[in-house]
């Protein structure tokens, strides 16, 4: 799917592509020994992957980001991952 923004063309993933990206990211996370034990939700829109849930460490967040970025078709990664048992600043 192609969209025009300010006269420039930008590529956006179709919903079917987003679903395929989500499945590949979920598979990558489920194949990771540590991350597979955590409840990480994955959603993709326009090629941008959103990660939500709770993890045990900053290292877990970094690993989840790295796995998502490595998946073909991913144009960006946004995270709402939080470290379990750590108070929020919000």
Residue pairs with C-beta under 8 A, 6 or more apart in sequence:
1 11
1 12
1 13
1 14
2 9
2 10
2 11
2 12
3 9
3 10
3 12
4 10
11 47
12 46
12 47
13 21
13 44
13 46
13 47
13 73
13 75
17 47
17 73
18 44
18 45
18 46
18 47
19 44
20 73
21 44
21 47
21 49
21 71
21 72
21 73
21 74
22 42
22 43
22 44
22 49
24 71
24 72
24 73
25 42
25 44
25 49
25 67
25 68
25 71
25 74
26 42
28 67
28 68
28 70
28 71
29 35
29 36
29 40
29 42
29 64
29 67
29 68
30 36
32 63
32 67
34 56
34 60
34 63
35 55
35 60
35 63
35 64
35 67
38 53
38 54
38 55
38 56
38 60
39 53
39 54
40 51
40 52
40 53
40 55
40 64
40 81
41 51
41 52
41 53
42 49
42 50
42 51
42 68
43 49
43 50
43 52
44 50
44 74
46 75
47 73
47 74
47 75
47 76
48 74
48 75
48 76
48 77
48 78
49 68
49 71
49 74
49 76
49 77
49 78
50 77
50 78
50 79
50 80
51 64
51 65
51 68
51 77
51 78
51 79
51 80
51 81
52 79
52 80
52 81
53 80
53 81
53 82
54 81
54 82
54 83
54 84
55 61
55 64
55 81
55 82
55 83
55 84
56 83
56 84
57 83
58 83
60 81
60 83
61 79
61 81
61 83
64 79
64 81
65 77
65 79
68 74
68 77
69 77
82 88
